[in-house]
Amino acid sequence: MKKLLLGTACAIITSAGAAFAAGHETVSACLITKTDTNPFFVKMREGATAKAEELGIELSSYAGKIDGDHETQVAAIETCIANGAKGILLTASDTSSIVPVVQQARDAGILVIALDTPLDPIDGADMTFATDNFLAGELIGQWAAAKLGGDAANAKIAMLDLAISQPTVGVLRDQGFLTGFGIDVGDPGKWGDETDPRIVGNDVTAGNQEGGRTAMENLLAKDPFINVVYTINEPAAAGAYEALRAVGRENDVLIVSVDGGCPGVQNIKEGVIGATSQQYPLLMASKGIEAIAAWAKDGIKPEATGGKDFFDTGVALVTDEPAEGVESIDTAKGMELCWG
């Protein structure tokens, strides 16, 4: 068995809750996230932990060292299989390469639910509980285009993506943003093949602040007149802002992002980010634990939202500069909702 990163592994052992009658064996579940440092995954773990305690489920949590640490996630799944888990909640770093070991878990009778990031193919998991990530990107693209107005035709756009492996969540947000902005995408299943001259380029951030700063520096070296920055998430946006501030450009560039965490909403209030699409990771995780409980009790699998191939946990555009024709909430409401 490969050595696991267990820095965030926490086994929460509780007495059986109302969902499980006395005398039933303890039900165990696993939560496997990309990292344990991104606030998004911290909140996801909080939601899973609280619901597991409520339902009397023994939860073990694992995380990669960094976003993109595929091997640690594979080893975590293997451990969950060996330990007889009834369910796994997974935010995959490599959404296609993880599928074979996920299938091993499913073959062992384990319910596997992808959180936030669909597998590739999406039916590689039993169900996905997630934001509509394409819509999340589309909303910030529509907002940026509306704010620029006629100048959108001459925009210079930096695309700060997640990883070279192009996990599904990154592709969906990227392609949604471009579609919302009014740019034709090439193959909608990948980013970087667009031919629109308004796109200065794509760089990757690993979803963290340092990566965002470096990626922004690289793209500014390519074109110092960038005026729109798409970022995969708010830590990357904060890094991009640092790079722009270093060259005196922080006040004349639109930065948009996705996540809607409390720090990200605060960054909107402070003018770091113009708009973000808010997700609800605590809800994703708590619903995932409920689904594992139902599977353990009755063998029932969760169903997708009508008309979609995943369970949609919702999204809202957050900004204090509303744009005509783009529905949004302000930061006061955003702070109330982060991160439900």
NUROGU-445295 format. One record per residue (C-alpha): residue number from 1; chain; z, y, x. Coordinates in steps of 0.001 Angstrom, whole numbers, plus 500000, padded with zeros to 6 digits. Each point is the difference from the previous one (the first is absolute). Layout:
// NUROGU-445295
+-----+--------+--------+--------+--------+
! num ! chaine !      Z !      Y !      X !
+-----+--------+--------+--------+--------+
! NUM !      A !      Z !      Y !      X !
...
+-----+--------+--------+--------+--------+
END
This chain:
// NUROGU-445295
+-----+--------+--------+--------+--------+
! num ! chaine !      Z !      Y !      X !
+-----+--------+--------+--------+--------+
!   1 !      A ! 500000 ! 500000 ! 500000 !
!   2 !      A ! 499040 ! 503371 ! 501355 !
!   3 !      A ! 502742 ! 502425 ! 500866 !
!   4 !      A ! 500604 ! 502394 ! 497112 !
!   5 !      A ! 500947 ! 503627 ! 500050 !
!   6 !      A ! 503180 ! 499882 ! 497981 !
!   7 !      A ! 501145 ! 503566 ! 500549 !
!   8 !      A ! 499638 ! 500689 ! 496315 !
!   9 !      A ! 500557 ! 496478 ! 498836 !
!  10 !      A ! 502877 ! 500168 ! 497607 !
!  11 !      A ! 501177 ! 497077 ! 497933 !
!  12 !      A ! 501610 ! 501191 ! 496849 !
!  13 !      A ! 502006 ! 497165 ! 498480 !
!  14 !      A ! 501410 ! 500680 ! 496580 !
!  15 !      A ! 501464 ! 498028 ! 497147 !
!  16 !      A ! 497654 ! 498869 ! 497294 !
!  17 !      A ! 499138 ! 502813 ! 497605 !
!  18 !      A ! 499228 ! 499959 ! 496316 !
!  19 !      A ! 496475 ! 498777 ! 500599 !
!  20 !      A ! 501222 ! 496695 ! 501397 !
!  21 !      A ! 502498 ! 497840 ! 498174 !
!  22 !      A ! 502956 ! 498494 ! 501826 !
!  23 !      A ! 499128 ! 496733 ! 501683 !
!  24 !      A ! 496461 ! 500994 ! 500972 !
!  25 !      A ! 499208 ! 499889 ! 503688 !
!  26 !      A ! 499809 ! 503292 ! 501838 !
!  27 !      A ! 496549 ! 501579 ! 499888 !
!  28 !      A ! 498825 ! 501564 ! 503248 !
!  29 !      A ! 497259 ! 502544 ! 500627 !
!  30 !      A ! 498475 ! 501837 ! 502957 !
!  31 !      A ! 498869 ! 503588 ! 500447 !
!  32 !      A ! 497561 ! 500531 ! 502882 !
!  33 !      A ! 498974 ! 503594 ! 500735 !
!  34 !      A ! 497776 ! 501558 ! 502652 !
!  35 !      A ! 502866 ! 501834 ! 501733 !
!  36 !      A ! 503650 ! 500813 ! 499423 !
!  37 !      A ! 499687 ! 503671 ! 501009 !
!  38 !      A ! 497474 ! 501471 ! 497570 !
!  39 !      A ! 502026 ! 501556 ! 497141 !
!  40 !      A ! 497635 ! 498366 ! 497509 !
!  41 !      A ! 501051 ! 496526 ! 501099 !
!  42 !      A ! 503650 ! 501005 ! 500265 !
!  43 !      A ! 499901 ! 500960 ! 496331 !
!  44 !      A ! 498129 ! 496807 ! 499160 !
!  45 !      A ! 502763 ! 497975 ! 501622 !
!  46 !      A ! 502631 ! 501958 ! 498055 !
!  47 !      A ! 498264 ! 499163 ! 496731 !
!  48 !      A ! 499674 ! 496318 ! 500828 !
!  49 !      A ! 503607 ! 499767 ! 501209 !
!  50 !      A ! 501466 ! 501645 ! 496913 !
!  51 !      A ! 498013 ! 497843 ! 497590 !
!  52 !      A ! 500791 ! 496825 ! 501963 !
!  53 !      A ! 503710 ! 500779 ! 499806 !
!  54 !      A ! 499687 ! 500610 ! 496267 !
!  55 !      A ! 498186 ! 496715 ! 499371 !
!  56 !      A ! 501983 ! 497852 ! 502400 !
!  57 !      A ! 497132 ! 499341 ! 502394 !
!  58 !      A ! 500554 ! 499408 ! 503709 !
!  59 !      A ! 497641 ! 502412 ! 501770 !
!  60 !      A ! 498898 ! 499891 ! 503627 !
!  61 !      A ! 498057 ! 503009 ! 501324 !
!  62 !      A ! 497644 ! 500103 ! 502987 !
!  63 !      A ! 497833 ! 502703 ! 501569 !
!  64 !      A ! 497474 ! 500393 ! 502771 !
!  65 !      A ! 500738 ! 501974 ! 503123 !
!  66 !      A ! 497219 ! 502461 ! 499133 !
!  67 !      A ! 497394 ! 500367 ! 497281 !
!  68 !      A ! 497384 ! 497422 ! 500957 !
!  69 !      A ! 502417 ! 497378 ! 501342 !
!  70 !      A ! 498239 ! 497084 ! 498339 !
!  71 !      A ! 501553 ! 497216 ! 502067 !
!  72 !      A ! 503568 ! 500859 ! 499001 !
!  73 !      A ! 498988 ! 499930 ! 496339 !
!  74 !      A ! 498385 ! 496571 ! 500422 !
!  75 !      A ! 503168 ! 498687 ! 501649 !
!  76 !      A ! 502112 ! 501470 ! 497196 !
!  77 !      A ! 497944 ! 498211 ! 497352 !
!  78 !      A ! 500338 ! 496735 ! 501916 !
!  79 !      A ! 503772 ! 500477 ! 500062 !
!  80 !      A ! 500082 ! 500695 ! 496262 !
!  81 !      A ! 498041 ! 496806 ! 499343 !
!  82 !      A ! 502345 ! 497968 ! 502205 !
!  83 !      A ! 503049 ! 501475 ! 498267 !
!  84 !      A ! 498767 ! 499077 ! 496521 !
!  85 !      A ! 499540 ! 503502 ! 498595 !
!  86 !      A ! 498838 ! 500202 ! 496375 !
!  87 !      A ! 498142 ! 503251 ! 500528 !
!  88 !      A ! 498654 ! 502363 ! 502655 !
!  89 !      A ! 499378 ! 503732 ! 499638 !
!  90 !      A ! 497521 ! 501098 ! 502661 !
!  91 !      A ! 498462 ! 503228 ! 501262 !
!  92 !      A ! 497408 ! 498580 ! 502369 !
!  93 !      A ! 498919 ! 501698 ! 503213 !
!  94 !      A ! 496797 ! 497956 ! 500279 !
!  95 !      A ! 498925 ! 499387 ! 496446 !
!  96 !      A ! 497355 ! 497375 ! 500725 !
!  97 !      A ! 501457 ! 498096 ! 502966 !
!  98 !      A ! 503302 ! 499454 ! 498148 !
!  99 !      A ! 498307 ! 498098 ! 497142 !
! 100 !      A ! 500063 ! 496477 ! 501539 !
! 101 !      A ! 503771 ! 500008 ! 500585 !
! 102 !      A ! 500521 ! 501551 ! 496569 !
! 103 !      A ! 498041 ! 497088 ! 498564 !
! 104 !      A ! 502340 ! 497618 ! 501830 !
! 105 !      A ! 502904 ! 501671 ! 498214 !
! 106 !      A ! 498292 ! 499760 ! 496635 !
! 107 !      A ! 499164 ! 496359 ! 500603 !
! 108 !      A ! 503734 ! 499469 ! 500577 !
! 109 !      A ! 500728 ! 501364 ! 496522 !
! 110 !      A ! 501032 ! 503484 ! 501130 !
! 111 !      A ! 499005 ! 502993 ! 497871 !
! 112 !      A ! 498405 ! 502600 ! 502290 !
! 113 !      A ! 499761 ! 503593 ! 498795 !
! 114 !      A ! 498245 ! 502664 ! 502045 !
! 115 !      A ! 501759 ! 503360 ! 499799 !
! 116 !      A ! 498035 ! 503243 ! 500462 !
! 117 !      A ! 497254 ! 498394 ! 502115 !
! 118 !      A ! 497633 ! 497509 ! 498313 !
! 119 !      A ! 498948 ! 496971 ! 502012 !
! 120 !      A ! 496337 ! 499496 ! 500814 !
! 121 !      A ! 498979 ! 498388 ! 497715 !
! 122 !      A ! 502506 ! 501332 ! 497485 !
! 123 !      A ! 500470 ! 496569 ! 498437 !
! 124 !      A ! 501344 ! 498769 ! 503336 !
! 125 !      A ! 503396 ! 500827 ! 498466 !
! 126 !      A ! 501237 ! 498913 ! 496597 !
! 127 !      A ! 500222 ! 503669 ! 498965 !
! 128 !      A ! 499996 ! 503497 ! 501473 !
! 129 !      A ! 502500 ! 502647 ! 498920 !
! 130 !      A ! 498644 ! 503324 ! 501213 !
! 131 !      A ! 498874 ! 503517 ! 499474 !
! 132 !      A ! 496351 ! 500337 ! 499101 !
! 133 !      A ! 499266 ! 500984 ! 503598 !
! 134 !      A ! 496410 ! 501007 ! 499308 !
! 135 !      A ! 501211 ! 502355 ! 497269 !
! 136 !      A ! 502688 ! 501350 ! 502337 !
! 137 !      A ! 497305 ! 500930 ! 502496 !
! 138 !      A ! 497683 ! 501296 ! 497301 !
! 139 !      A ! 502646 ! 502415 ! 498690 !
! 140 !      A ! 500591 ! 501655 ! 503376 !
! 141 !      A ! 496243 ! 500142 ! 500581 !
! 142 !      A ! 499447 ! 501737 ! 496670 !
! 143 !      A ! 502829 ! 502419 ! 500735 !
! 144 !      A ! 498655 ! 500903 ! 503460 !
! 145 !      A ! 496488 ! 500556 ! 498655 !
! 146 !      A ! 501306 ! 502159 ! 497157 !
! 147 !      A ! 502129 ! 502107 ! 502363 !
! 148 !      A ! 497012 ! 500660 ! 502278 !
! 149 !      A ! 497656 ! 500741 ! 497129 !
! 150 !      A ! 496552 ! 500937 ! 501272 !
! 151 !      A ! 501166 ! 499596 ! 503586 !
! 152 !      A ! 500327 ! 496250 ! 499440 !
! 153 !      A ! 496275 ! 499736 ! 500722 !
! 154 !      A ! 500664 ! 501101 ! 503586 !
! 155 !      A ! 503315 ! 498265 ! 500592 !
! 156 !      A ! 500874 ! 498396 ! 503326 !
! 157 !      A ! 502099 ! 496950 ! 499223 !
! 158 !      A ! 502241 ! 497921 ! 502240 !
! 159 !      A ! 500746 ! 496490 ! 498727 !
! 160 !      A ! 503332 ! 498679 ! 501309 !
! 161 !      A ! 500014 ! 496345 ! 499039 !
! 162 !      A ! 502468 ! 497166 ! 500541 !
! 163 !      A ! 498631 ! 497347 ! 502360 !
! 164 !      A ! 496795 ! 498747 ! 501565 !
! 165 !      A ! 500394 ! 496751 ! 498063 !
! 166 !      A ! 499488 ! 502058 ! 496811 !
! 167 !      A ! 502620 ! 498443 ! 497695 !
! 168 !      A ! 499131 ! 500336 ! 496325 !
! 169 !      A ! 502510 ! 502758 ! 499280 !
! 170 !      A ! 498398 ! 502210 ! 502651 !
! 171 !      A ! 496471 ! 499329 ! 498815 !
! 172 !      A ! 500859 ! 500700 ! 496367 !
! 173 !      A ! 501704 ! 503318 ! 500738 !
! 174 !      A ! 497287 ! 501133 ! 502415 !
! 175 !      A ! 497150 ! 499138 ! 497659 !
! 176 !      A ! 501844 ! 501470 ! 497026 !
! 177 !      A ! 500501 ! 503289 ! 501834 !
! 178 !      A ! 496331 ! 500254 ! 500947 !
! 179 !      A ! 498914 ! 499163 ! 496460 !
! 180 !      A ! 502361 ! 502601 ! 498565 !
! 181 !      A ! 498731 ! 502598 ! 502453 !
! 182 !      A ! 496417 ! 499275 ! 498951 !
! 183 !      A ! 498795 ! 498112 ! 503073 !
! 184 !      A ! 497858 ! 496894 ! 499665 !
! 185 !      A ! 501594 ! 496964 ! 501604 !
! 186 !      A ! 497971 ! 497294 ! 501665 !
! 187 !      A ! 501492 ! 496554 ! 499608 !
! 188 !      A ! 503065 ! 500609 ! 497776 !
! 189 !      A ! 501716 ! 497054 ! 501670 !
! 190 !      A ! 500372 ! 501811 ! 503332 !
! 191 !      A ! 500366 ! 503492 ! 501424 !
! 192 !      A ! 498037 ! 501726 ! 502741 !
! 193 !      A ! 496419 ! 499233 ! 498993 !
! 194 !      A ! 499505 ! 503233 ! 498029 !
! 195 !      A ! 497201 ! 502337 ! 501071 !
! 196 !      A ! 501152 ! 503266 ! 498422 !
! 197 !      A ! 500051 ! 502666 ! 502756 !
! 198 !      A ! 503191 ! 501501 ! 498592 !
! 199 !      A ! 501971 ! 497065 ! 501426 !
! 200 !      A ! 500937 ! 500889 ! 503575 !
! 201 !      A ! 501267 ! 496487 ! 500652 !
! 202 !      A ! 502568 ! 497274 ! 499385 !
! 203 !      A ! 502981 ! 499157 ! 502179 !
! 204 !      A ! 502967 ! 497688 ! 499476 !
! 205 !      A ! 503693 ! 500861 ! 499867 !
! 206 !      A ! 501968 ! 496748 ! 499526 !
! 207 !      A ! 501542 ! 501865 ! 497068 !
! 208 !      A ! 502487 ! 501901 ! 502153 !
! 209 !      A ! 500579 ! 503551 ! 501196 !
! 210 !      A ! 499063 ! 499430 ! 503629 !
! 211 !      A ! 496796 ! 498274 ! 498968 !
! 212 !      A ! 499158 ! 502841 ! 497629 !
! 213 !      A ! 500453 ! 502583 ! 502729 !
! 214 !      A ! 497848 ! 498098 ! 502486 !
! 215 !      A ! 497246 ! 499328 ! 497476 !
! 216 !      A ! 499936 ! 503664 ! 499002 !
! 217 !      A ! 499787 ! 501078 ! 503642 !
! 218 !      A ! 497070 ! 497641 ! 500539 !
! 219 !      A ! 498075 ! 501338 ! 497013 !
! 220 !      A ! 500757 ! 503642 ! 500857 !
! 221 !      A ! 498499 ! 499329 ! 503424 !
! 222 !      A ! 496884 ! 498857 ! 498173 !
! 223 !      A ! 499926 ! 503043 ! 497696 !
! 224 !      A ! 502648 ! 502756 ! 500267 !
! 225 !      A ! 498920 ! 501482 ! 496657 !
! 226 !      A ! 501204 ! 497153 ! 497774 !
! 227 !      A ! 501352 ! 501472 ! 496754 !
! 228 !      A ! 500842 ! 496910 ! 497882 !
! 229 !      A ! 502164 ! 497082 ! 501146 !
! 230 !      A ! 500354 ! 496760 ! 498064 !
! 231 !      A ! 502960 ! 497895 ! 501111 !
! 232 !      A ! 500890 ! 496428 ! 499083 !
! 233 !      A ! 503662 ! 500922 ! 499470 !
! 234 !      A ! 502527 ! 502783 ! 500448 !
! 235 !      A ! 501356 ! 499065 ! 503451 !
! 236 !      A ! 496398 ! 500198 ! 501254 !
! 237 !      A ! 499623 ! 503344 ! 498197 !
! 238 !      A ! 503092 ! 501367 ! 501729 !
! 239 !      A ! 498503 ! 499028 ! 503361 !
! 240 !      A ! 496687 ! 501627 ! 499126 !
! 241 !      A ! 501840 ! 503199 ! 499113 !
! 242 !      A ! 501711 ! 500010 ! 503419 !
! 243 !      A ! 496624 ! 499745 ! 501740 !
! 244 !      A ! 498568 ! 502816 ! 497888 !
! 245 !      A ! 503033 ! 502203 ! 500611 !
! 246 !      A ! 499607 ! 499486 ! 503742 !
! 247 !      A ! 496603 ! 501701 ! 499833 !
! 248 !      A ! 500972 ! 502627 ! 497413 !
! 249 !      A ! 498085 ! 498381 ! 497134 !
! 250 !      A ! 502878 ! 498902 ! 497752 !
! 251 !      A ! 499433 ! 502735 ! 497389 !
! 252 !      A ! 496263 ! 499651 ! 499449 !
! 253 !      A ! 499529 ! 496257 ! 499552 !
! 254 !      A ! 500504 ! 497966 ! 496810 !
! 255 !      A ! 501976 ! 496811 ! 500637 !
! 256 !      A ! 500154 ! 497361 ! 497278 !
! 257 !      A ! 501778 ! 496680 ! 499979 !
! 258 !      A ! 501351 ! 497044 ! 498030 !
! 259 !      A ! 503527 ! 498648 ! 499430 !
! 260 !      A ! 502075 ! 502694 ! 498275 !
! 261 !      A ! 503224 ! 499163 ! 501778 !
! 262 !      A ! 502817 ! 502522 ! 499906 !
! 263 !      A ! 499255 ! 501221 ! 503569 !
! 264 !      A ! 496323 ! 500319 ! 499081 !
! 265 !      A ! 500758 ! 502000 ! 496865 !
! 266 !      A ! 502252 ! 502240 ! 502097 !
! 267 !      A ! 497076 ! 500488 ! 502383 !
! 268 !      A ! 497936 ! 501275 ! 497077 !
! 269 !      A ! 502739 ! 502496 ! 499176 !
! 270 !      A ! 499949 ! 501130 ! 503632 !
! 271 !      A ! 496230 ! 500324 ! 500172 !
! 272 !      A ! 499375 ! 497093 ! 502370 !
! 273 !      A ! 498006 ! 497993 ! 497422 !
! 274 !      A ! 497930 ! 501510 ! 497210 !
! 275 !      A ! 500105 ! 497050 ! 497621 !
! 276 !      A ! 500979 ! 496352 ! 499988 !
! 277 !      A ! 499618 ! 497069 ! 497637 !
! 278 !      A ! 503416 ! 498589 ! 499135 !
! 279 !      A ! 500664 ! 496259 ! 499936 !
! 280 !      A ! 503044 ! 498116 ! 498736 !
! 281 !      A ! 500971 ! 497332 ! 502563 !
! 282 !      A ! 503464 ! 499375 ! 498580 !
! 283 !      A ! 498350 ! 499040 ! 496702 !
! 284 !      A ! 497476 ! 497760 ! 501784 !
! 285 !      A ! 502755 ! 498088 ! 501760 !
! 286 !      A ! 502374 ! 499715 ! 497051 !
! 287 !      A ! 497196 ! 498752 ! 497761 !
! 288 !      A ! 499094 ! 497516 ! 502707 !
! 289 !      A ! 503520 ! 498574 ! 500066 !
! 290 !      A ! 499973 ! 499745 ! 496206 !
! 291 !      A ! 496737 ! 498060 ! 500224 !
! 292 !      A ! 501514 ! 497560 ! 502517 !
! 293 !      A ! 502983 ! 499507 ! 497678 !
! 294 !      A ! 497679 ! 499194 ! 497094 !
! 295 !      A ! 498014 ! 497587 ! 502166 !
! 296 !      A ! 503157 ! 498207 ! 501123 !
! 297 !      A ! 501380 ! 499772 ! 496456 !
! 298 !      A ! 496953 ! 499233 ! 497885 !
! 299 !      A ! 497008 ! 499575 ! 502329 !
! 300 !      A ! 498417 ! 503153 ! 498571 !
! 301 !      A ! 497706 ! 502082 ! 502211 !
! 302 !      A ! 499621 ! 503779 ! 499543 !
! 303 !      A ! 496919 ! 501405 ! 498302 !
! 304 !      A ! 497773 ! 502882 ! 501065 !
! 305 !      A ! 499821 ! 503336 ! 498204 !
! 306 !      A ! 497290 ! 499959 ! 497339 !
! 307 !      A ! 496552 ! 500631 ! 501441 !
! 308 !      A ! 501186 ! 499672 ! 503620 !
! 309 !      A ! 500466 ! 497168 ! 502470 !
! 310 !      A ! 503514 ! 501145 ! 500994 !
! 311 !      A ! 503230 ! 501219 ! 498394 !
! 312 !      A ! 499745 ! 503806 ! 500103 !
! 313 !      A ! 503299 ! 501727 ! 500833 !
! 314 !      A ! 498610 ! 503510 ! 499495 !
! 315 !      A ! 499040 ! 503090 ! 501999 !
! 316 !      A ! 500370 ! 503789 ! 499595 !
! 317 !      A ! 498525 ! 502888 ! 501989 !
! 318 !      A ! 502739 ! 502281 ! 501355 !
! 319 !      A ! 499232 ! 503603 ! 500973 !
! 320 !      A ! 501314 ! 503513 ! 499493 !
! 321 !      A ! 496422 ! 501329 ! 499946 !
! 322 !      A ! 498457 ! 498379 ! 496922 !
! 323 !      A ! 496218 ! 499849 ! 499848 !
! 324 !      A ! 498015 ! 500380 ! 496813 !
! 325 !      A ! 498888 ! 496663 ! 498601 !
! 326 !      A ! 502344 ! 497914 ! 502158 !
! 327 !      A ! 503185 ! 498840 ! 498289 !
! 328 !      A ! 503100 ! 500429 ! 502163 !
! 329 !      A ! 503770 ! 500419 ! 500069 !
! 330 !      A ! 501909 ! 502550 ! 502078 !
! 331 !      A ! 502445 ! 499306 ! 502811 !
! 332 !      A ! 503023 ! 500435 ! 497735 !
! 333 !      A ! 498805 ! 497066 ! 497906 !
! 334 !      A ! 498847 ! 498176 ! 503106 !
! 335 !      A ! 503500 ! 500201 ! 501476 !
! 336 !      A ! 501442 ! 498564 ! 496787 !
! 337 !      A ! 497644 ! 497019 ! 500170 !
! 338 !      A ! 499921 ! 499232 ! 503735 !
! 339 !      A ! 500125 ! 497019 ! 500545 !
! 340 !      A ! 500537 ! 498244 ! 496722 !
+-----+--------+--------+--------+--------+
END
